[in-house]
């Protein structure tokens, strides 16, 4: 049988990838937007709809990051509501293992699986943000390198409870005594490119997200992950690999490229550009013109605090060298603050082109087993979703790599996972 491409959409709810300035943009804290999005995806025969989660509003330099949504609805509550207005699409909740409690979360996820008829999934995440921990009176209690140790213990506890086994476990990472409650088998998702993240995925996950959308990197990542699977006694077919990716479609390649450039510019507003640099300078830059030159003041001494802010771990060291490089680049190319941030902000991997071009590229990926599909990060709502469903999905179906109807009723069915 020809390999089948699987698709999900990751509705993060925060971050610069969503272009709020688009006049057609849907209000993405309103239930009507969630309902319309999930139903459109179901019309497009998507495997799953993912909701991001935040246990506290995000911060920038110790202040509420008011350029993001202030207060997202609880993911499990939202997905339980969507279960009543959808029939097939999988419903995946991002839930944190660092600050939740195993018995409580296991029961809530099992309840979602029950009310949705086996369509629940759990996107397993960790955090080292002290400002999130303060919501639980714990601060940054868990060192970064031990997050995956706790996550593994947490997942083992949840799986035991779902399988009908009482748990009595007490150590420095987990302390729980609990009888089983609701039987369930949610599909387990996990993201993480570090060695710890890959091992956690190989040991427990049914689906793994990655940032490896470049073809050669995707092939290497898949080979590494399948080697790790074998180390845990699992078959190569027991895990699906769905890298996160953005999609920009146009009727012509030139139109798609122009639209992609516009989206990237709109994602970096003036206030966002200043907030981005503030994290590195460690100082208030609100008095600077985002369309003017880079700040003429020196950054605060010391490296960035690894337990605060929203900067990726790999960008939290070497601050002085990074800023010096940015100044040289801005001087050479006469870039404003906003221009520079557009240039250097890490971007989600984006497939840009006509529906036919992207369908051809994705067909190659899935037939070569570089990936099993993609988890789409929309920039425009409802525009990105409608374009993919109405224009890209038919092209994939024509190439024989995408379903023409749902063949099962559960998320595990959709992903062709072992029973």
C-alpha positions as a printed NumPy array, in Angstrom:
array([[  0.   ,   0.   ,   0.   ],
       [  1.27 ,   3.471,  -0.848],
       [  2.459,   5.42 ,   2.235],
       [ -0.175,   7.788,   3.562],
       [  0.493,  11.359,   4.586],
       [ -0.986,  12.455,   7.916],
       [ -1.897,  16.048,   8.739],
       [ -2.62 ,  17.966,  11.91 ],
       [ -2.971,  21.632,  12.783],
       [ -1.308,  23.133,  15.834],
       [ -3.385,  26.033,  17.142],
       [ -0.878,  27.648,  19.516],
       [ -2.958,  30.632,  20.625],
       [  0.128,  32.775,  21.269],
       [  3.255,  33.893,  19.492],
       [  4.129,  35.963,  16.436],
       [  3.228,  33.348,  13.838],
       [ -0.438,  34.462,  13.889],
       [ -1.007,  37.601,  11.815],
       [ -3.525,  39.452,  13.943],
       [ -3.474,  42.497,  11.65 ],
       [ -5.241,  40.629,   8.836],
       [ -8.763,  42.157,   8.58 ],
       [-10.24 ,  38.672,   8.042],
       [ -8.539,  37.22 ,  11.117],
       [-10.872,  35.264,  13.404],
       [-11.1  ,  36.063,  17.109],
       [ -9.09 ,  33.153,  18.391],
       [-10.26 ,  33.076,  22.001],
       [-13.895,  32.659,  20.963],
       [-15.463,  29.212,  20.82 ],
       [-16.915,  29.918,  17.367],
       [-13.367,  30.129,  15.95 ],
       [-12.387,  26.794,  17.482],
       [-15.573,  25.156,  16.197],
       [-15.181,  26.545,  12.671],
       [-11.497,  25.569,  12.52 ],
       [-12.063,  22.   ,  13.747],
       [-15.004,  21.463,  11.398],
       [-13.032,  22.785,   8.41 ],
       [-10.158,  20.437,   9.257],
       [-12.578,  17.536,   9.541],
       [-13.925,  18.423,   6.106],
       [-10.314,  18.205,   4.922],
       [ -9.937,  14.744,   6.557],
       [ -7.182,  15.88 ,   8.908],
       [ -5.956,  13.453,  11.53 ],
       [ -5.95 ,  15.855,  14.444],
       [ -6.525,  19.323,  15.838],
       [ -3.944,  20.334,  18.444],
       [ -4.334,  23.01 ,  21.083],
       [ -1.353,  24.636,  22.716],
       [ -1.456,  25.247,  26.454],
       [ -0.127,  27.891,  28.806],
       [ -0.284,  27.527,  32.57 ],
       [  0.371,  31.249,  32.982],
       [  0.46 ,  34.28 ,  30.703],
       [  3.921,  34.735,  29.253],
       [  6.436,  37.284,  30.495],
       [  9.185,  39.404,  29.042],
       [ 11.803,  40.759,  31.453],
       [  9.58 ,  40.091,  34.454],
       [  6.496,  41.796,  32.997],
       [  3.413,  40.297,  31.381],
       [  4.103,  39.931,  27.669],
       [  1.029,  41.869,  26.556],
       [  1.686,  41.239,  22.866],
       [  0.353,  37.714,  23.385],
       [ -3.121,  36.551,  24.293],
       [ -3.736,  37.198,  27.995],
       [ -5.317,  33.986,  29.199],
       [ -6.038,  31.048,  26.914],
       [ -8.949,  28.69 ,  27.565],
       [ -7.987,  25.37 ,  29.124],
       [ -7.155,  22.956,  26.297],
       [ -8.958,  19.887,  27.665],
       [-12.117,  21.911,  28.362],
       [-12.062,  23.376,  24.848],
       [-11.506,  19.999,  23.214],
       [-14.305,  18.402,  25.228],
       [-16.622,  21.048,  23.793],
       [-15.326,  20.344,  20.274],
       [-15.974,  16.62 ,  20.712],
       [-19.694,  17.398,  20.678],
       [-19.591,  19.257,  17.34 ],
       [-17.173,  16.974,  15.432],
       [-17.301,  13.281,  14.587],
       [-13.895,  11.991,  13.481],
       [-11.029,  14.423,  13.922],
       [ -8.544,  13.719,  16.718],
       [ -8.448,  16.178,  19.616],
       [ -4.989,  16.697,  21.112],
       [ -4.31 ,  18.675,  24.294],
       [ -0.881,  20.029,  25.122],
       [ -0.301,  19.337,  28.821],
       [  2.754,  20.016,  30.95 ],
       [  4.477,  17.286,  32.998],
       [  6.57 ,  19.702,  35.054],
       [  3.753,  21.303,  37.029],
       [  0.681,  19.087,  36.61 ],
       [ -0.021,  16.106,  38.88 ],
       [ -0.011,  12.632,  37.296],
       [ -3.202,  11.14 ,  38.743],
       [ -5.239,  14.29 ,  38.114],
       [ -4.047,  14.795,  34.533],
       [ -4.391,  11.093,  33.691],
       [ -8.04 ,  11.204,  34.759],
       [ -8.79 ,  14.394,  32.794],
       [ -7.193,  13.038,  29.621],
       [ -9.005,   9.724,  30.045],
       [-12.264,  11.64 ,  30.384],
       [-11.586,  13.475,  27.116],
       [-10.887,  10.133,  25.448],
       [-14.168,   8.756,  26.777],
       [-16.413,  11.671,  25.747],
       [-14.797,  11.852,  22.277],
       [-15.061,   8.149,  21.526],
       [-11.331,   7.436,  21.462],
       [-10.21 ,  10.617,  19.717],
       [ -8.059,  12.101,  22.5  ],
       [ -4.347,  12.756,  22.334],
       [ -1.805,  14.182,  24.776],
       [  1.008,  16.413,  23.562],
       [  3.594,  15.885,  26.308],
       [  5.645,  19.002,  27.116],
       [  7.984,  20.219,  29.854],
       [  9.124,  23.666,  30.95 ],
       [ 11.884,  25.305,  32.93 ],
       [ 10.198,  28.712,  33.119],
       [ 10.321,  30.036,  36.684],
       [  7.416,  32.377,  36.012],
       [  5.245,  29.367,  35.181],
       [  6.409,  27.631,  38.341],
       [  5.423,  30.62 ,  40.436],
       [  1.806,  29.82 ,  39.58 ],
       [  2.348,  26.612,  41.547],
       [  4.484,  28.18 ,  44.332],
       [  7.495,  26.257,  43.1  ],
       [  9.442,  28.695,  40.929],
       [ 12.055,  27.11 ,  38.683],
       [ 12.19 ,  23.996,  40.877],
       [ 13.363,  21.498,  38.283],
       [ 16.761,  21.854,  36.558],
       [ 16.508,  21.935,  32.772],
       [ 18.361,  18.645,  32.308],
       [ 15.954,  16.772,  34.628],
       [ 12.725,  17.801,  32.912],
       [ 12.667,  14.675,  30.763],
       [ 13.372,  12.432,  33.748],
       [ 10.201,  13.693,  35.412],
       [  8.299,  13.519,  32.118],
       [  9.217,   9.852,  31.72 ],
       [  8.142,   9.035,  35.267],
       [  4.948,  11.06 ,  34.792],
       [  3.992,   9.224,  31.591],
       [  4.736,   5.835,  33.138],
       [  2.388,   6.714,  36.002],
       [ -0.395,   7.864,  33.67 ],
       [ -0.11 ,   4.752,  31.491],
       [ -0.293,   2.504,  34.544],
       [ -3.464,   4.232,  35.752],
       [ -5.069,   4.012,  32.29 ],
       [ -4.201,   0.325,  32.165],
       [ -5.987,  -0.408,  35.43 ],
       [ -2.975,  -0.581,  37.74 ],
       [ -2.835,   1.124,  41.119],
       [  0.238,   3.323,  41.566],
       [  2.263,   3.857,  44.729],
       [  5.406,   5.755,  43.774],
       [  7.472,   8.159,  45.852],
       [ 10.801,   9.644,  44.801],
       [ 12.307,  13.084,  44.209],
       [ 10.393,  13.485,  40.919],
       [  6.992,  11.864,  41.498],
       [  5.016,  11.285,  44.682],
       [  1.645,   9.634,  44.137],
       [ -0.598,   6.972,  45.607],
       [ -3.64 ,   6.458,  43.398],
       [ -6.064,   3.745,  42.275],
       [ -7.004,   3.575,  38.581],
       [-10.14 ,   5.444,  37.538],
       [-11.19 ,   5.88 ,  33.906],
       [ -9.658,   3.314,  31.503],
       [ -8.249,   4.928,  28.374],
       [ -5.528,   4.874,  25.752],
       [ -4.957,   8.411,  24.477],
       [ -2.464,   8.788,  21.633],
       [  0.793,  10.193,  23.013],
       [  2.559,  13.026,  21.177],
       [  5.954,  14.464,  22.063],
       [  8.19 ,  17.222,  20.746],
       [ 11.882,  17.696,  21.353],
       [ 15.044,  17.451,  19.276],
       [ 17.45 ,  17.082,  22.191],
       [ 18.821,  13.671,  23.118],
       [ 16.495,  13.577,  26.126],
       [ 13.493,  14.488,  24.019],
       [ 14.288,  11.872,  21.398],
       [ 14.693,   9.172,  24.031],
       [ 11.385,  10.115,  25.656],
       [  9.684,   9.907,  22.26 ],
       [ 11.298,   6.569,  21.408],
       [ 10.24 ,   5.105,  24.739],
       [  6.665,   6.389,  25.054],
       [  5.338,   8.423,  22.108],
       [  3.008,   7.352,  19.316],
       [  3.706,  10.543,  17.356],
       [  6.689,  12.878,  17.506],
       [  6.965,  16.472,  16.361],
       [ 10.266,  17.774,  15.088],
       [ 11.744,  20.883,  13.553],
       [ 13.415,  18.903,  10.766],
       [ 11.575,  19.786,   7.581],
       [ 14.65 ,  20.133,   5.364],
       [ 14.699,  16.87 ,   3.41 ],
       [ 18.213,  15.7  ,   4.359],
       [ 17.734,  16.649,   8.019],
       [ 14.352,  14.905,   8.055],
       [ 15.923,  11.697,   6.703],
       [ 18.703,  11.814,   9.309],
       [ 16.238,  12.538,  12.137],
       [ 13.963,   9.673,  11.121],
       [ 16.897,   7.248,  10.967],
       [ 18.126,   8.313,  14.407],
       [ 14.67 ,   8.03 ,  15.972],
       [ 14.079,   4.578,  14.483],
       [ 17.405,   3.398,  15.919],
       [ 16.274,   4.609,  19.325],
       [ 12.943,   2.802,  18.897],
       [ 14.792,  -0.466,  18.366],
       [ 16.692,   0.156,  21.579],
       [ 13.374,   0.12 ,  23.456],
       [ 12.128,  -2.967,  21.641],
       [  9.709,  -1.046,  19.449],
       [  9.168,  -1.452,  15.716],
       [  9.878,   1.321,  13.238],
       [  6.174,   1.386,  12.367],
       [  5.068,   2.092,  15.941],
       [  5.777,   5.837,  15.73 ],
       [  4.667,   8.601,  13.364],
       [  6.931,  11.578,  12.608],
       [  5.118,  14.866,  11.935],
       [  7.424,  17.911,  11.706],
       [  5.911,  21.305,  12.401],
       [  5.64 ,  23.454,   9.287],
       [  3.936,  26.509,   7.87 ],
       [  2.376,  26.604,   4.407],
       [  1.933,  29.546,   2.055],
       [  0.011,  28.821,  -1.144],
       [ -0.33 ,  30.923,  -4.27 ],
       [ -1.703,  30.448,  -7.759],
       [  1.823,  31.013,  -9.081],
       [  5.244,  30.64 ,  -7.451],
       [  5.721,  34.415,  -7.573],
       [  2.389,  35.052,  -5.88 ],
       [  3.219,  32.57 ,  -3.127],
       [  6.638,  34.154,  -2.543],
       [  5.12 ,  37.632,  -2.339],
       [  2.502,  36.444,   0.162],
       [  5.165,  34.712,   2.278],
       [  7.229,  37.908,   2.442],
       [  4.157,  39.89 ,   3.527],
       [  3.327,  37.373,   6.257],
       [  6.864,  37.439,   7.652],
       [  6.808,  41.233,   7.805],
       [  3.392,  41.325,   9.473],
       [  4.478,  38.786,  12.086],
       [  7.125,  41.221,  13.363],
       [  5.303,  44.382,  14.41 ],
       [  7.203,  47.329,  15.866],
       [  6.364,  46.486,  19.502],
       [  7.281,  42.829,  18.912],
       [ 10.618,  43.853,  17.435],
       [ 11.435,  45.949,  20.514],
       [ 10.3  ,  43.184,  22.895],
       [ 12.529,  40.702,  21.043],
       [ 15.626,  42.882,  21.506],
       [ 14.731,  43.667,  25.141],
       [ 15.241,  40.027,  26.006],
       [ 18.852,  40.256,  24.814],
       [ 19.655,  43.792,  25.97 ],
       [ 18.05 ,  43.168,  29.368],
       [ 16.825,  46.771,  29.386],
       [ 13.687,  48.747,  28.588],
       [ 13.871,  49.709,  24.893],
       [ 10.337,  51.094,  24.55 ],
       [ 11.701,  54.577,  23.857],
       [ 13.415,  53.466,  20.655],
       [ 11.866,  53.765,  17.208],
       [ 11.452,  50.239,  15.761],
       [ 11.983,  51.712,  12.302],
       [ 15.17 ,  53.434,  13.444],
       [ 18.701,  52.176,  14.127],
       [ 19.635,  49.572,  16.73 ],
       [ 19.916,  50.714,  20.374],
       [ 23.055,  52.734,  21.002],
       [ 23.341,  51.533,  24.597],
       [ 25.234,  48.514,  25.84 ],
       [ 23.253,  45.461,  27.033],
       [ 23.05 ,  44.54 ,  30.697],
       [ 25.935,  42.428,  31.926],
       [ 25.627,  38.68 ,  32.293],
       [ 24.004,  35.982,  30.236],
       [ 20.268,  35.566,  29.857],
       [ 18.393,  33.899,  32.701],
       [ 17.576,  30.386,  31.386],
       [ 14.446,  30.126,  33.512],
       [ 12.664,  33.226,  32.231],
       [ 11.529,  34.691,  28.948],
       [ 10.608,  32.962,  25.734],
       [ 13.998,  32.486,  24.08 ],
       [ 15.099,  29.046,  22.925],
       [ 17.724,  27.377,  25.102],
       [ 20.368,  27.439,  22.369],
       [ 20.054,  31.254,  22.114],
       [ 20.543,  31.96 ,  25.823],
       [ 24.344,  32.03 ,  25.815],
       [ 26.853,  34.033,  23.825],
       [ 24.76 ,  37.203,  24.144],
       [ 27.625,  39.672,  23.599],
       [ 28.819,  37.94 ,  20.446],
       [ 25.276,  37.676,  19.108],
       [ 24.575,  41.388,  19.609],
       [ 27.925,  42.349,  18.061],
       [ 27.027,  40.258,  15.015],
       [ 23.631,  41.932,  14.749],
       [ 25.197,  45.392,  14.898],
       [ 27.622,  44.497,  12.136],
       [ 24.807,  43.101,   9.987],
       [ 22.601,  46.152,  10.563],
       [ 25.442,  48.524,   9.692],
       [ 26.383,  46.616,   6.562],
       [ 22.824,  46.402,   5.217],
       [ 21.411,  49.582,   6.797],
       [ 18.734,  47.659,   8.709],
       [ 16.33 ,  49.189,  11.193],
       [ 15.42 ,  47.411,  14.427],
       [ 12.373,  45.863,  12.792],
       [ 14.303,  44.948,   9.63 ],
       [ 16.938,  43.188,  11.724],
       [ 14.415,  41.256,  13.803],
       [ 12.638,  40.107,  10.637],
       [ 16.033,  38.922,   9.406],
       [ 17.226,  37.098,  12.544],
       [ 14.06 ,  35.846,  14.237],
       [ 13.934,  32.042,  14.05 ],
       [ 11.189,  31.146,  11.588],
       [  9.088,  28.02 ,  11.456],
       [  9.967,  25.995,   8.389],
       [  7.682,  27.145,   5.61 ],
       [  6.667,  25.433,   2.375],
       [  5.989,  28.145,  -0.205],
       [  4.58 ,  27.506,  -3.675],
       [  1.586,  26.414,  -5.685],
       [ -0.586,  23.564,  -4.397],
       [  0.903,  21.278,  -7.035],
       [  4.48 ,  22.138,  -6.122],
       [  3.966,  21.499,  -2.42 ],
       [  2.006,  18.298,  -3.093],
       [  4.913,  17.003,  -5.194],
       [  7.406,  17.851,  -2.445],
       [  5.332,  16.26 ,   0.319],
       [  4.758,  13.154,  -1.786],
       [  8.521,  12.685,  -2.047],
       [  8.947,  13.121,   1.715],
       [  6.306,  10.568,   2.656],
       [  7.203,   7.965,   0.01 ],
       [ 10.848,   8.088,   1.105],
       [  9.697,   7.769,   4.769],
       [ 11.526,  10.969,   5.662],
       [  8.319,  11.956,   7.473],
       [  4.843,  10.53 ,   8.   ],
       [  3.151,  13.891,   7.594],
       [  3.169,  17.447,   8.911],
       [  1.726,  19.426,  11.799],
       [  0.675,  22.737,  10.281],
       [  1.163,  26.058,  12.074],
       [ -1.332,  28.481,  10.494],
       [ -0.454,  32.147,  10.091],
       [ -3.89 ,  33.329,   8.951],
       [ -7.266,  32.192,  10.264],
       [ -9.34 ,  31.051,   8.551],
       [ -7.329,  31.689,   5.36 ],
       [ -4.424,  29.247,   5.831],
       [ -6.72 ,  26.382,   6.81 ],
       [ -9.215,  26.949,   4.008],
       [ -6.44 ,  27.182,   1.385],
       [ -4.934,  23.859,   2.488],
       [ -8.279,  22.039,   2.632],
       [ -9.64 ,  23.408,  -0.642],
       [ -6.458,  23.575,  -2.75 ],
       [ -3.679,  21.379,  -1.362],
       [ -5.661,  18.369,  -0.119],
       [ -7.13 ,  17.584,  -3.595],
       [ -3.612,  17.638,  -5.089],
       [ -2.393,  15.196,  -2.438],
       [ -5.375,  12.932,  -3.097],
       [ -4.626,  12.981,  -6.828],
       [ -1.12 ,  11.693,  -6.024],
       [ -2.499,   8.846,  -3.949],
       [ -0.843,   9.841,  -0.665],
       [ -3.853,  11.252,   1.195],
       [ -7.102,   9.644,   2.281],
       [-10.353,  10.325,   0.435],
       [-12.471,   9.398,   3.47 ],
       [-11.96 ,   8.511,   7.12 ],
       [-11.637,   4.744,   7.475],
       [-11.92 ,   4.523,  11.272],
       [-13.405,   6.386,  14.174],
       [-10.506,   6.863,  16.608],
       [ -7.34 ,   8.935,  16.444],
       [ -5.311,   5.725,  16.617],
       [ -7.226,   4.499,  13.538],
       [ -6.511,   7.69 ,  11.599],
       [ -2.766,   7.484,  12.285],
       [ -2.606,   3.778,  11.305],
       [ -0.964,   3.023,  14.632],
       [ -0.621,  -0.541,  15.905],
       [ -3.659,  -1.606,  17.933]])
